[in-house]
């Protein structure tokens, strides 16, 4: 269990640094920002304790909020995704999944993993940009931010997943 926590903390740190130093500086067409840290929440195993998923999700969101100057927006959005992730994972699991089934393209298949990722990222972006804008006066820009960020983040997650699947999988190291 301690090894699992250390590996998860290393991935946590790596994604936080990548988001703070690289991805927060990217804004395509003044609306699409990659929010790659959602990948951390998608990767939780099936029977991981729900309180731990919420704690990890909130902590990740809090760190991202500190670096992105979005007080509470990322932590609220990621905590919601962390609360819903165990329930969103169930329809995509095989009939008789393993106890610690980890969601990845290798274990779920590319189609199911893409749908799970798309749903989680869309929920996150919807709440993130709704809380950030806190107004519906500029509805078109709000929708562009949600759609653009959802597509860009999903594309990046699938790209990382393809690289992860070609080498030694994080799923094999039980994160």
Secondary structure, 3 states (H helix, E strand, C coil): CHHHHHHHHHHHHHHHHHHHHCHHHCCECCCECCCCCHHHHHCCECCCCHHHHHHHHHHHHHHHHHHHCCCCHHHHHHHHHHHHHHHHHHCCCCCCCCCCCECCHHHHCHHHHHHHHHHHHHHHHHHHHHHHHCCCCCHHHHHHHHHHHHHHHHHHHHHHHHHHHHCCCCCCCCC
